Amino acid sequence: MSRIAAIPICLLFATALAACSHQDRDIYQGYVEGEFVYLGSSQSGKLTALSAARGQTLKAGTSTFALESVDETAALDQAQRQLTAAQSQLEDILTGKRAPEVASVRAQLAQARANARKAALQLSRDEAQFSAGGIAKGQLDDSRANADATAAQVRDLAEQVDIARLPGRPQQIAAQRSQVAAAQAYVAQAQWKVDQKRVAAPADGLVYDTLYRVGEWVQAGSPVVQMLPPQNVKVRFFVAESVVGSLATGRAVSIHCDGCAADVPATITYVSNQAEYTPPVIYSNENRSKLVFMVEAHPQPADAPKLHPGQPVAVRLQ
């Protein structure tokens, strides 16, 4: 090959290299990261059911695991019975005495009225006899006292009938209502503890891992299921100091990964305001090109299953 012929080849190679350099200028290396959700219970207990399996995709509200809840269920039953008793006592106070009790007082009142009428008639006869001189003053006084006593008994029983139909005193009613409210609070607390023994998926997502097996004891707060909702999948990549100023949240990017049928669109959601993961450098005009800044982008939830945490990717700015 002559020297003259070699020159166009070198120029062609340089042009291609420059084109490649220009093409890759907006492409940055990064990796996929997942913000995992660890599902656990606030209560301790033996794991009795594990509905979630590794690699399974669950819908929000689907049961993932359950803990033994014999004690909590018994406490809930006790609290419900105590609430029923408190409500019954309140109803009893509000309604006054029972119908048979009121009927008994009414019967006593009827008998007292009959005795009062009899005593009043006897007093009238004795007053007439006393005026005629037929009886002594003492007998008249006895008749008058008996009439007054029977009349007082009628008034007393009439008041008892009215009282029997009245509800309890305001203070007594208020105290019993407080008892009902306290019992309702105990029921709510017991129900919450029972509900804590069964944990459901908070959102749609992938079961990334399960950390316990059925029959094992799970401490309160210990995660049992590790989930990855699609909206928690993101891509991290790093750009140079000269580029970070032109980036803002909301900018579109495309993600390329090995094995993906097509690039995955994403949106920048975070741009770091400080240099990260760089070796020590002297901050000078000559070394500023060595600084890199972390940027995060989120794909659409529908595209998130195409990406996997830890997977290397290439990100192209749009």
DRENDO-1510 file (C-alpha; in Angstrom, 1 decimal, always signed):
<recs>
REC; n; res; u; v; w
REC; 1; MET; +0.0; +0.0; +0.0 .
REC; 2; SER; +1.4; +3.4; -1.0 .
REC; 3; ARG; +1.7; +6.3; +1.5 .
REC; 4; ILE; -0.8; +8.3; -0.5 .
REC; 5; ALA; -3.4; +5.6; -0.2 .
REC; 6; ALA; -2.8; +5.2; +3.6 .
REC; 7; ILE; -3.8; +8.9; +4.2 .
REC; 8; PRO; -7.5; +8.5; +3.3 .
REC; 9; ILE; -7.7; +5.4; +5.4 .
REC; 10; CYS; -6.3; +7.2; +8.4 .
REC; 11; LEU; -8.6; +10.1; +7.9 .
REC; 12; LEU; -11.6; +7.7; +7.6 .
REC; 13; PHE; -10.5; +6.0; +10.8 .
REC; 14; ALA; -10.2; +9.3; +12.6 .
REC; 15; THR; -13.6; +10.5; +11.3 .
REC; 16; ALA; -15.2; +7.3; +12.5 .
REC; 17; LEU; -13.5; +7.6; +15.9 .
REC; 18; ALA; -14.7; +11.2; +16.2 .
REC; 19; ALA; -18.2; +10.1; +15.3 .
REC; 20; CYS; -18.2; +7.3; +17.9 .
REC; 21; SER; -16.9; +9.7; +20.5 .
REC; 22; HIS; -19.7; +12.2; +19.6 .
REC; 23; GLN; -22.3; +9.3; +19.6 .
REC; 24; ASP; -21.2; +8.1; +23.1 .
REC; 25; ARG; -21.0; +11.6; +24.6 .
REC; 26; ASP; -24.5; +11.5; +26.0 .
REC; 27; ILE; -24.3; +7.8; +27.1 .
REC; 28; TYR; -23.4; +7.0; +30.7 .
REC; 29; GLN; -22.8; +3.8; +32.6 .
REC; 30; GLY; -25.0; +3.0; +35.5 .
REC; 31; TYR; -26.8; +0.2; +37.4 .
REC; 32; VAL; -30.3; -0.8; +38.4 .
REC; 33; GLU; -31.2; -0.4; +42.1 .
REC; 34; GLY; -34.3; -1.5; +44.0 .
REC; 35; GLU; -35.8; +0.1; +47.1 .
REC; 36; PHE; -37.1; -3.0; +48.8 .
REC; 37; VAL; -40.1; -3.1; +51.1 .
REC; 38; TYR; -39.6; -5.4; +54.1 .
REC; 39; LEU; -42.9; -6.8; +55.4 .
REC; 40; GLY; -43.1; -7.7; +59.0 .
REC; 41; SER; -45.5; -7.7; +62.0 .
REC; 42; SER; -45.5; -5.5; +65.0 .
REC; 43; GLN; -46.3; -8.7; +67.0 .
REC; 44; SER; -44.2; -11.7; +67.7 .
REC; 45; GLY; -45.4; -15.3; +67.0 .
REC; 46; LYS; -44.9; -18.5; +65.2 .
REC; 47; LEU; -45.1; -18.4; +61.4 .
REC; 48; THR; -48.2; -20.5; +60.5 .
REC; 49; ALA; -48.7; -19.6; +56.9 .
REC; 50; LEU; -46.5; -18.2; +54.1 .
REC; 51; SER; -48.5; -17.4; +51.1 .
REC; 52; ALA; -45.8; -15.5; +49.2 .
REC; 53; ALA; -43.2; -17.3; +47.2 .
REC; 54; ARG; -39.9; -16.0; +45.9 .
REC; 55; GLY; -40.3; -14.7; +42.3 .
REC; 56; GLN; -44.1; -14.4; +42.6 .
REC; 57; THR; -45.9; -11.2; +41.6 .
REC; 58; LEU; -48.6; -10.1; +44.0 .
REC; 59; LYS; -51.4; -7.7; +43.9 .
REC; 60; ALA; -52.0; -5.1; +46.6 .
REC; 61; GLY; -54.0; -6.6; +49.5 .
REC; 62; THR; -52.9; -10.1; +48.8 .
REC; 63; SER; -52.0; -12.0; +52.0 .
REC; 64; THR; -48.3; -12.7; +52.3 .
REC; 65; PHE; -48.0; -14.5; +55.7 .
REC; 66; ALA; -49.7; -15.1; +59.0 .
REC; 67; LEU; -48.6; -15.6; +62.5 .
REC; 68; GLU; -50.2; -17.7; +65.3 .
REC; 69; SER; -53.0; -15.6; +66.9 .
REC; 70; VAL; -54.6; -17.8; +69.5 .
REC; 71; ASP; -53.9; -15.5; +72.4 .
REC; 72; GLU; -54.9; -12.4; +70.4 .
REC; 73; THR; -58.1; -13.9; +69.2 .
REC; 74; ALA; -59.1; -14.9; +72.7 .
REC; 75; ALA; -58.4; -11.4; +73.9 .
REC; 76; LEU; -60.6; -10.0; +71.2 .
REC; 77; ASP; -63.4; -12.3; +72.1 .
REC; 78; GLN; -63.1; -11.2; +75.8 .
REC; 79; ALA; -63.1; -7.5; +74.8 .
REC; 80; GLN; -66.2; -8.0; +72.6 .
REC; 81; ARG; -68.1; -9.7; +75.5 .
REC; 82; GLN; -67.1; -6.9; +77.9 .
REC; 83; LEU; -68.4; -4.4; +75.4 .
REC; 84; THR; -71.7; -6.2; +75.1 .
REC; 85; ALA; -72.1; -6.3; +78.9 .
REC; 86; ALA; -71.4; -2.6; +79.1 .
REC; 87; GLN; -73.9; -1.7; +76.4 .
REC; 88; SER; -76.5; -3.8; +78.1 .
REC; 89; GLN; -76.0; -2.1; +81.4 .
REC; 90; LEU; -76.3; +1.3; +79.7 .
REC; 91; GLU; -79.6; +0.3; +78.0 .
REC; 92; ASP; -80.9; -1.0; +81.4 .
REC; 93; ILE; -80.1; +2.4; +83.0 .
REC; 94; LEU; -81.7; +4.3; +80.1 .
REC; 95; THR; -84.9; +2.3; +80.2 .
REC; 96; GLY; -85.6; +2.4; +84.0 .
REC; 97; LYS; -87.1; -0.6; +85.8 .
REC; 98; ARG; -88.4; -3.6; +84.0 .
REC; 99; ALA; -92.1; -3.9; +83.1 .
REC; 100; PRO; -92.9; -6.5; +85.8 .
REC; 101; GLU; -91.3; -4.3; +88.5 .
REC; 102; VAL; -93.4; -1.3; +87.4 .
REC; 103; ALA; -96.5; -3.5; +87.4 .
REC; 104; SER; -95.8; -4.6; +90.9 .
REC; 105; VAL; -95.5; -1.1; +92.2 .
REC; 106; ARG; -98.8; -0.2; +90.3 .
REC; 107; ALA; -100.5; -3.1; +92.1 .
REC; 108; GLN; -99.3; -1.8; +95.5 .
REC; 109; LEU; -100.6; +1.7; +94.5 .
REC; 110; ALA; -104.0; +0.3; +93.7 .
REC; 111; GLN; -104.2; -1.5; +97.0 .
REC; 112; ALA; -103.1; +1.6; +98.9 .
REC; 113; ARG; -105.8; +3.7; +97.1 .
REC; 114; ALA; -108.4; +1.2; +98.2 .
REC; 115; ASN; -107.1; +1.3; +101.8 .
REC; 116; ALA; -107.2; +5.1; +101.6 .
REC; 117; ARG; -110.8; +5.2; +100.4 .
REC; 118; LYS; -111.8; +2.8; +103.2 .
REC; 119; ALA; -109.9; +4.9; +105.8 .
REC; 120; ALA; -111.6; +8.0; +104.5 .
REC; 121; LEU; -115.0; +6.5; +104.8 .
REC; 122; GLN; -114.3; +5.3; +108.3 .
REC; 123; LEU; -113.1; +8.8; +109.2 .
REC; 124; SER; -116.4; +10.3; +107.9 .
REC; 125; ARG; -118.5; +7.8; +110.0 .
REC; 126; ASP; -116.4; +8.4; +113.1 .
REC; 127; GLU; -116.7; +12.1; +112.8 .
REC; 128; ALA; -120.5; +11.8; +112.5 .
REC; 129; GLN; -120.6; +9.4; +115.5 .
REC; 130; PHE; -118.3; +11.7; +117.5 .
REC; 131; SER; -120.6; +14.7; +116.8 .
REC; 132; ALA; -123.5; +12.6; +118.0 .
REC; 133; GLY; -121.6; +11.6; +121.1 .
REC; 134; GLY; -121.5; +8.0; +120.1 .
REC; 135; ILE; -117.6; +7.5; +120.2 .
REC; 136; ALA; -114.8; +8.7; +122.2 .
REC; 137; LYS; -112.3; +11.4; +121.1 .
REC; 138; GLY; -109.5; +8.8; +121.0 .
REC; 139; GLN; -111.3; +6.6; +118.4 .
REC; 140; LEU; -111.8; +9.7; +116.2 .
REC; 141; ASP; -108.1; +10.5; +116.4 .
REC; 142; ASP; -107.2; +6.9; +115.4 .
REC; 143; SER; -109.5; +7.1; +112.4 .
REC; 144; ARG; -108.0; +10.5; +111.3 .
REC; 145; ALA; -104.4; +9.2; +111.7 .
REC; 146; ASN; -105.2; +6.0; +109.7 .
REC; 147; ALA; -106.7; +8.1; +106.9 .
REC; 148; ASP; -103.7; +10.4; +106.8 .
REC; 149; ALA; -101.3; +7.3; +106.8 .
REC; 150; THR; -103.1; +5.6; +103.9 .
REC; 151; ALA; -103.2; +8.9; +101.9 .
REC; 152; ALA; -99.5; +9.3; +102.4 .
REC; 153; GLN; -98.9; +5.8; +101.3 .
REC; 154; VAL; -100.8; +6.5; +98.1 .
REC; 155; ARG; -98.7; +9.5; +97.4 .
REC; 156; ASP; -95.5; +7.6; +98.0 .
REC; 157; LEU; -96.4; +4.7; +95.8 .
REC; 158; ALA; -97.5; +7.1; +93.0 .
REC; 159; GLU; -94.1; +8.7; +93.1 .
REC; 160; GLN; -92.5; +5.3; +93.0 .
REC; 161; VAL; -94.4; +4.4; +89.8 .
REC; 162; ASP; -93.1; +7.6; +88.2 .
REC; 163; ILE; -89.6; +7.0; +89.4 .
REC; 164; ALA; -89.7; +3.4; +88.1 .
REC; 165; ARG; -90.3; +4.7; +84.6 .
REC; 166; LEU; -87.4; +7.2; +84.7 .
REC; 167; PRO; -83.9; +6.4; +83.4 .
REC; 168; GLY; -80.9; +6.5; +85.7 .
REC; 169; ARG; -79.3; +9.7; +87.0 .
REC; 170; PRO; -77.3; +11.8; +84.6 .
REC; 171; GLN; -74.1; +11.1; +86.4 .
REC; 172; GLN; -74.8; +7.4; +86.4 .
REC; 173; ILE; -75.6; +7.4; +82.7 .
REC; 174; ALA; -72.4; +9.4; +81.9 .
REC; 175; ALA; -70.3; +7.0; +83.9 .
REC; 176; GLN; -71.8; +4.0; +82.1 .
REC; 177; ARG; -71.3; +5.6; +78.7 .
REC; 178; SER; -67.6; +6.0; +79.6 .
REC; 179; GLN; -67.5; +2.3; +80.4 .
REC; 180; VAL; -68.9; +1.6; +77.0 .
REC; 181; ALA; -66.4; +3.8; +75.3 .
REC; 182; ALA; -63.5; +2.2; +77.2 .
REC; 183; ALA; -64.8; -1.3; +76.2 .
REC; 184; GLN; -65.0; -0.1; +72.5 .
REC; 185; ALA; -61.3; +1.0; +72.8 .
REC; 186; TYR; -60.3; -2.4; +74.1 .
REC; 187; VAL; -62.1; -4.1; +71.2 .
REC; 188; ALA; -60.3; -1.8; +68.7 .
REC; 189; GLN; -57.0; -2.6; +70.4 .
REC; 190; ALA; -57.6; -6.3; +70.4 .
REC; 191; GLN; -58.8; -6.2; +66.8 .
REC; 192; TRP; -55.6; -4.4; +65.7 .
REC; 193; LYS; -53.4; -7.0; +67.4 .
REC; 194; VAL; -55.3; -9.8; +65.6 .
REC; 195; ASP; -55.0; -7.9; +62.3 .
REC; 196; GLN; -51.3; -7.5; +62.8 .
REC; 197; LYS; -50.9; -11.3; +62.8 .
REC; 198; ARG; -51.8; -11.3; +59.1 .
REC; 199; VAL; -49.8; -9.1; +56.7 .
REC; 200; ALA; -50.9; -8.3; +53.2 .
REC; 201; ALA; -49.0; -6.8; +50.3 .
REC; 202; PRO; -49.1; -3.0; +50.6 .
REC; 203; ALA; -48.8; -2.6; +46.8 .
REC; 204; ASP; -48.4; -4.6; +43.6 .
REC; 205; GLY; -44.9; -6.0; +43.4 .
REC; 206; LEU; -42.5; -8.8; +43.1 .
REC; 207; VAL; -41.7; -11.1; +46.0 .
REC; 208; TYR; -37.9; -10.7; +46.0 .
REC; 209; ASP; -37.2; -13.1; +48.9 .
REC; 210; THR; -38.7; -14.8; +51.9 .
REC; 211; LEU; -36.7; -14.7; +55.1 .
REC; 212; TYR; -38.5; -17.3; +57.3 .
REC; 213; ARG; -40.0; -20.8; +57.0 .
REC; 214; VAL; -43.3; -22.0; +58.4 .
REC; 215; GLY; -43.0; -23.1; +62.0 .
REC; 216; GLU; -40.2; -20.7; +62.9 .
REC; 217; TRP; -40.6; -18.1; +65.6 .
REC; 218; VAL; -40.7; -14.5; +64.3 .
REC; 219; GLN; -39.8; -11.6; +66.6 .
REC; 220; ALA; -41.8; -8.4; +66.4 .
REC; 221; GLY; -40.6; -6.2; +63.7 .
REC; 222; SER; -38.5; -8.8; +61.9 .
REC; 223; PRO; -39.2; -8.8; +58.1 .
REC; 224; VAL; -40.6; -12.0; +56.7 .
REC; 225; VAL; -41.1; -11.1; +53.1 .
REC; 226; GLN; -39.0; -8.8; +50.9 .
REC; 227; MET; -41.0; -7.1; +48.1 .
REC; 228; LEU; -40.0; -4.9; +45.3 .
REC; 229; PRO; -42.9; -2.7; +44.0 .
REC; 230; PRO; -42.3; -1.6; +40.3 .
REC; 231; GLN; -42.3; +2.1; +41.3 .
REC; 232; ASN; -39.3; +1.4; +43.6 .
REC; 233; VAL; -37.1; +0.3; +40.7 .
REC; 234; LYS; -34.6; +3.0; +39.6 .
REC; 235; VAL; -31.4; +3.5; +37.7 .
REC; 236; ARG; -28.3; +5.3; +39.0 .
REC; 237; PHE; -25.7; +6.7; +36.7 .
REC; 238; PHE; -23.0; +9.3; +37.0 .
REC; 239; VAL; -22.3; +12.3; +34.8 .
REC; 240; ALA; -19.3; +14.6; +34.6 .
REC; 241; GLU; -19.2; +18.0; +36.2 .
REC; 242; SER; -19.5; +19.7; +32.9 .
REC; 243; VAL; -22.9; +17.9; +32.2 .
REC; 244; VAL; -24.6; +18.0; +35.6 .
REC; 245; GLY; -25.6; +21.7; +35.2 .
REC; 246; SER; -27.7; +20.9; +32.2 .
REC; 247; LEU; -29.7; +18.1; +33.9 .
REC; 248; ALA; -33.0; +18.6; +35.8 .
REC; 249; THR; -35.7; +16.4; +37.1 .
REC; 250; GLY; -38.3; +15.4; +34.6 .
REC; 251; ARG; -35.8; +15.1; +31.7 .
REC; 252; ALA; -36.3; +11.9; +29.6 .
REC; 253; VAL; -33.6; +9.3; +29.2 .
REC; 254; SER; -33.5; +5.8; +27.7 .
REC; 255; ILE; -32.0; +2.8; +29.4 .
REC; 256; HIS; -30.2; +0.1; +27.5 .
REC; 257; CYS; -29.4; -3.2; +29.1 .
REC; 258; ASP; -28.1; -6.5; +27.8 .
REC; 259; GLY; -30.9; -8.9; +26.9 .
REC; 260; CYS; -33.5; -6.1; +26.7 .
REC; 261; ALA; -35.5; -6.3; +23.5 .
REC; 262; ALA; -35.6; -2.5; +23.3 .
REC; 263; ASP; -34.4; +0.5; +25.3 .
REC; 264; VAL; -36.5; +1.3; +28.3 .
REC; 265; PRO; -37.7; +4.9; +28.7 .
REC; 266; ALA; -37.2; +6.6; +32.0 .
REC; 267; THR; -37.4; +10.0; +33.7 .
REC; 268; ILE; -34.8; +11.7; +35.8 .
REC; 269; THR; -36.1; +12.1; +39.3 .
REC; 270; TYR; -33.0; +13.2; +41.3 .
REC; 271; VAL; -29.7; +15.0; +40.5 .
REC; 272; SER; -27.1; +15.1; +43.2 .
REC; 273; ASN; -25.8; +18.5; +44.3 .
REC; 274; GLN; -22.4; +17.1; +45.3 .
REC; 275; ALA; -19.6; +15.0; +43.8 .
REC; 276; GLU; -19.8; +11.3; +44.8 .
REC; 277; TYR; -17.6; +8.2; +44.5 .
REC; 278; THR; -14.6; +10.0; +43.2 .
REC; 279; PRO; -10.9; +9.5; +44.2 .
REC; 280; PRO; -9.3; +12.4; +46.1 .
REC; 281; VAL; -8.5; +15.2; +43.7 .
REC; 282; ILE; -7.4; +18.8; +44.1 .
REC; 283; TYR; -10.2; +21.1; +43.1 .
REC; 284; SER; -8.7; +23.1; +40.4 .
REC; 285; ASN; -9.7; +24.1; +36.9 .
REC; 286; GLU; -7.6; +21.3; +35.5 .
REC; 287; ASN; -9.1; +18.6; +37.7 .
REC; 288; ARG; -12.8; +19.5; +37.6 .
REC; 289; SER; -13.3; +17.2; +34.7 .
REC; 290; LYS; -12.7; +14.3; +37.1 .
REC; 291; LEU; -15.7; +15.1; +39.3 .
REC; 292; VAL; -18.9; +13.0; +38.7 .
REC; 293; PHE; -22.4; +13.5; +40.1 .
REC; 294; MET; -25.0; +10.8; +40.8 .
REC; 295; VAL; -28.3; +11.0; +38.9 .
REC; 296; GLU; -31.3; +8.8; +39.4 .
REC; 297; ALA; -34.0; +8.0; +36.9 .
REC; 298; HIS; -37.2; +6.0; +37.3 .
REC; 299; PRO; -38.8; +3.9; +34.5 .
REC; 300; GLN; -42.5; +3.6; +34.2 .
REC; 301; PRO; -44.0; +0.9; +36.5 .
REC; 302; ALA; -45.0; -1.2; +33.5 .
REC; 303; ASP; -41.4; -1.2; +32.3 .
REC; 304; ALA; -39.8; -1.8; +35.7 .
REC; 305; PRO; -40.0; -5.7; +35.5 .
REC; 306; LYS; -37.6; -5.5; +32.5 .
REC; 307; LEU; -34.8; -4.3; +34.9 .
REC; 308; HIS; -33.2; -6.1; +37.8 .
REC; 309; PRO; -31.4; -4.7; +40.8 .
REC; 310; GLY; -27.6; -4.8; +40.3 .
REC; 311; GLN; -27.9; -5.0; +36.5 .
REC; 312; PRO; -25.4; -2.8; +34.6 .
REC; 313; VAL; -27.0; -0.5; +32.1 .
REC; 314; ALA; -26.2; +2.3; +29.7 .
REC; 315; VAL; -28.2; +5.5; +30.0 .
REC; 316; ARG; -28.6; +7.9; +27.1 .
REC; 317; LEU; -29.8; +11.4; +27.6 .
REC; 318; GLN; -32.7; +12.6; +25.4 .
</recs>
